[in-house]
């Protein structure tokens, strides 16, 4: 991987390593740092299609052969990148390994792709290992407001003694998505799917019935902008959405997933964020300006900012 990292850092644009768009180099490098965090979790990609009416297509392990982070990290080579720059998958013939074929299929050349994974694995009804909250910025919510919301939301979680009794002390894990924030609770012991439904699934009919609703209500008291729970994205509202927690749902990789404005424009990239960083002056401007090469130049630091049990290599 050192050779690939040196090769990437020597490129003017790491997303165009051989002169055309190809996210595979970047994702192969960051996947090597996510092998523990994503161990056993099926990778997914969102491939942006400029000419398609829907705009993108999802590639995921519930529809095609699953791909895992260790496979993605091991599949990438400079020779493969040069081959992808020249032709398509069908023309590569016998030059590829089976793992390289899978990686090629998930992250096709000449297309921008997001890097997702199955939060609690593919398929319905599987155990819950991670509770995932998406702090979704509606139109009109600034980066600074999202930072304030993320900072306050994490503090509220930490102060909830009932959560300590239910699950024991947990350190919320925060990541910047390229536009807003994810907050994740990594459970020590897997729980049944009904555990999420009882304690964290947001209910508009009875919002104070569980932790998510009560945390959202408290967050609304702490900030001067509108906050809501649930999946619906609304203008001028920061939405706290836990709905991508159940198995079969997807989450953005916390390190190195590109965030796209449209099918041809990268406008951000995901990185782990510490609570200390959320208190830094000017952090919103810094995060908004962050790009793929910045990730690679600071890869060791970002790896250390992953949850401790996943950050040692």
C-alpha positions in Angstrom: 0.0 0.0 0.0 3.0 2.3 0.5 3.7 2.2 -3.2 0.1 3.1 -4.1 0.1 5.9 -1.6 3.3 7.4 -3.0 1.9 6.9 -6.5 -1.3 8.7 -5.5 0.5 11.6 -3.8 2.6 12.1 -6.9 -0.6 12.6 -9.0 -1.9 16.1 -9.7 -5.5 14.7 -9.1 -5.8 11.5 -7.1 -9.3 11.0 -8.6 -7.8 11.1 -12.1 -4.6 9.0 -11.6 -4.2 8.1 -15.3 -5.9 11.2 -16.7 -9.5 10.0 -16.5 -11.8 9.8 -13.5 -11.1 6.7 -11.5 -12.0 6.5 -7.8 -10.5 3.0 -7.3 -7.0 4.2 -6.4 -8.3 6.5 -3.6 -10.8 4.0 -2.3 -8.3 1.1 -2.3 -6.0 3.2 -0.2 -8.6 4.3 2.4 -10.1 0.8 2.4 -6.7 -0.5 3.7 -7.3 1.8 6.8 -10.9 0.7 7.2 -10.4 -3.1 7.2 -11.1 -3.5 10.9 -13.9 -0.9 11.0 -15.6 -2.6 8.1 -14.7 -6.2 8.8 -17.5 -8.4 7.8 -19.6 -5.5 6.5 -20.6 -5.6 2.8 -19.4 -2.6 0.8 -21.8 -0.6 -1.5 -21.2 2.0 -4.1 -23.4 4.7 -5.6 -22.3 5.2 -9.2 -23.3 8.5 -10.7 -24.7 8.4 -14.2 -24.9 11.8 -15.9 -27.2 10.7 -18.6 -29.6 8.6 -16.5 -32.9 10.0 -15.3 -32.4 8.8 -11.8 -28.8 10.0 -11.7 -27.2 7.0 -10.1 -27.2 3.3 -9.6 -26.4 1.4 -6.4 -24.1 -1.6 -6.4 -24.5 -3.7 -3.2 -24.0 -7.1 -1.8 -27.7 -7.9 -1.6 -27.9 -7.7 -5.4 -24.5 -8.8 -6.6 -21.5 -10.8 -5.2 -20.5 -9.0 -1.9 -17.2 -7.0 -1.8 -15.4 -6.3 1.5 -12.9 -3.7 2.5 -9.9 -6.1 2.7 -10.7 -7.3 -0.8 -11.0 -3.8 -2.1 -7.7 -2.8 -0.5 -5.9 -5.9 -2.0 -7.4 -5.6 -5.5 -5.8 -2.3 -6.5 -2.5 -2.0 -8.4 -0.9 0.5 -10.7 -1.2 -2.0 -13.5 -4.9 -2.3 -12.9 -5.4 1.4 -12.9 -3.6 1.7 -16.3 -5.7 -1.1 -17.7 -8.9 0.6 -16.5 -7.8 3.8 -18.2 -7.5 2.0 -21.5 -10.6 -0.1 -21.7 -13.7 -1.6 -20.2 -14.2 -4.7 -18.0 -15.1 -7.0 -20.9 -11.9 -6.1 -22.8 -9.7 -6.9 -19.7 -10.2 -10.6 -20.3 -8.1 -12.9 -18.2 -5.8 -10.2 -17.0 -7.9 -9.7 -13.8 -8.3 -11.7 -10.6 -11.8 -12.5 -9.4 -11.4 -9.9 -6.7 -10.3 -7.3 -9.2 -13.4 -8.0 -11.3 -15.6 -7.4 -8.3 -13.8 -4.2 -7.4 -14.1 -3.0 -11.0 -17.8 -3.8 -11.0 -18.5 -1.8 -7.8 -16.3 1.2 -8.7 -16.4 1.5 -12.5 -13.9 3.7 -14.2 -14.9 7.2 -15.6 -17.7 7.6 -13.0 -17.7 9.3 -9.6 -18.9 6.9 -6.9 -19.7 7.2 -3.2 -18.3 4.6 -0.8 -21.0 3.1 1.4 -21.3 0.0 3.5 -24.2 -2.0 5.0 -24.4 -0.5 8.5 -25.5 -3.8 10.2 -24.9 -6.1 7.2 -27.2 -6.9 4.3 -30.6 -8.6 4.7 -33.4 -7.7 7.1 -33.7 -8.7 10.8 -30.0 -9.2 11.5 -28.4 -8.2 14.9 -27.7 -4.5 15.6 -24.1 -3.7 16.3 -24.2 0.0 15.5 -26.8 2.7 16.1 -26.4 5.3 13.3 -27.6 8.9 13.3 -27.5 11.0 10.2 -27.6 14.7 11.0 -29.0 15.9 7.7 -28.7 19.5 6.7 -31.8 20.8 5.1 -31.5 23.7 2.7 -30.8 26.8 4.7 -28.9 25.1 7.5 -25.3 26.2 7.6 -22.2 24.1 8.2 -21.7 26.1 11.5 -25.2 25.2 12.6 -24.5 21.5 11.8 -21.3 21.7 13.9 -23.3 23.2 16.8 -25.9 20.5 16.4 -23.4 17.7 16.3 -21.5 19.0 19.3 -24.7 19.4 21.4 -26.1 16.0 20.3 -23.0 14.2 21.4 -23.0 16.0 24.7 -26.7 15.0 25.2 -25.9 11.4 24.6 -23.0 11.5 27.0 -25.2 13.1 29.7 -28.0 10.5 29.5 -27.5 8.2 32.5 -30.3 6.0 31.3 -28.3 5.0 28.2 -25.4 4.1 30.5 -27.7 1.7 32.4 -29.0 0.2 29.2 -25.7 -0.2 27.3 -22.9 0.8 29.6 -20.7 3.9 28.9 -20.2 4.5 25.1 -18.1 7.0 23.2 -20.1 8.4 20.3 -18.1 8.2 17.1 -18.4 11.3 14.9 -17.6 11.6 11.2 -17.9 14.4 8.7 -19.7 13.3 5.5 -18.5 16.0 3.2 -21.6 18.0 3.9 -22.7 17.3 7.5 -22.2 14.8 10.3 -22.8 11.2 11.3 -22.9 10.1 14.9 -22.6 6.4 15.7 -22.9 4.3 18.8 -20.8 1.1 18.6 -22.4 -1.5 20.8 -20.2 -3.8 22.9 -22.8 -6.6 22.5 -25.0 -7.1 19.4 -28.7 -6.6 20.0 -31.8 -8.0 18.3 -33.4 -5.9 15.6 -36.3 -5.2 18.0 -33.8 -3.4 20.3 -33.4 -0.6 17.7 -37.2 -0.4 17.1 -37.9 -0.1 20.8 -35.2 2.3 21.9 -34.0 4.3 18.8 -36.6 4.3 15.9 -38.0 7.7 15.7 -41.8 8.0 16.1 -43.7 11.1 15.0 -46.8 9.9 16.9 -44.9 9.5 20.2 -41.6 11.3 19.8 -40.6 11.1 23.5 -41.1 7.3 23.7 -37.4 6.5 23.2 -33.9 7.9 23.3 -33.9 9.4 19.8 -37.0 11.4 20.4 -35.9 12.6 23.8 -32.5 13.6 22.5 -34.0 15.5 19.6 -36.3 17.4 22.0 -33.3 18.3 24.1 -31.3 19.3 21.1 -34.2 21.6 20.1 -33.9 23.3 23.5 -30.1 23.8 23.1 -29.9 25.4 19.7 -31.6 28.4 18.0 -32.5 26.7 14.7 -35.1 24.1 13.9 -34.4 20.4 14.7 -36.6 17.4 13.8 -36.4 13.6 14.1 -37.1 11.2 11.3 -36.2 10.6 7.7 -37.9 13.5 5.9 -35.5 16.3 4.8 -36.9 19.8 5.3 -35.7 23.3 4.4 -34.2 25.2 7.4 -34.2 22.1 9.6 -31.4 19.9 10.9 -32.9 16.4 10.8 -31.7 13.7 13.2 -32.3 10.5 11.2 -31.6 7.0 12.7 -33.4 5.1 10.0 -30.3 3.7 8.3 -29.5 1.7 11.4 -31.4 -1.6 10.6 -29.7 -4.4 8.7 -30.1 -3.9 5.0 -29.6 -0.1 5.3 -26.5 1.8 4.1 -24.0 4.2 5.8 -21.3 6.3 4.2 -17.8 5.1 5.0 -16.3 7.4 7.7 -13.0 7.9 6.0 -12.5 8.8 2.3 -16.0 8.6 0.8 -16.4 11.2 -1.8 -19.4 13.5 -1.5 -20.9 14.7 -4.8 -22.7 17.9 -5.7 -23.6 16.3 -9.1 -22.4 13.6 -11.4 -19.2 15.5 -12.3 -18.4 17.5 -9.2 -16.8 16.3 -5.9 -17.8 18.9 -3.2 -16.5 17.1 -0.1 -15.0 13.9 1.5 -15.7 12.0 4.7 -13.2 11.9 7.6 -13.5 11.0 11.3 -14.0 13.9 13.6 -13.2 14.2 17.3 -15.2 16.2 19.8 -12.2 18.5 20.3 -12.3 19.3 16.6 -15.9 20.4 16.8 -14.8 23.1 19.2 -12.0 24.5 17.0 -12.3 27.9 15.5 -12.9 27.8 11.8 -13.4 24.1 11.6 -16.4 24.4 9.4 -14.4 26.2 6.7 -11.6 23.6 7.0 -14.0 20.6 6.7 -15.8 22.2 3.8 -12.6 22.7 1.9 -11.2 19.3 2.5 -10.5 17.2 -0.6 -9.2 13.6 -1.4 -5.5 14.5 -1.5 -5.8 16.2 1.9 -7.1 12.8 3.2 -4.1 11.0 1.9 -1.6 13.6 3.1 -3.1 13.2 6.6 -3.9 9.5 6.5 -2.1 8.5 9.7 -4.0 11.2 11.7 -7.4 10.2 10.3 -6.7 6.5 11.0 -6.0 7.4 14.6 -9.3 9.3 14.8 -11.2 6.1 14.0 -12.6 4.4 17.2 -9.6 3.1 19.1 -10.3 -0.7 18.6 -10.4 -0.1 14.8 -7.5 2.3 14.4 -4.5 0.1 15.2 -2.7 -1.5 12.3 
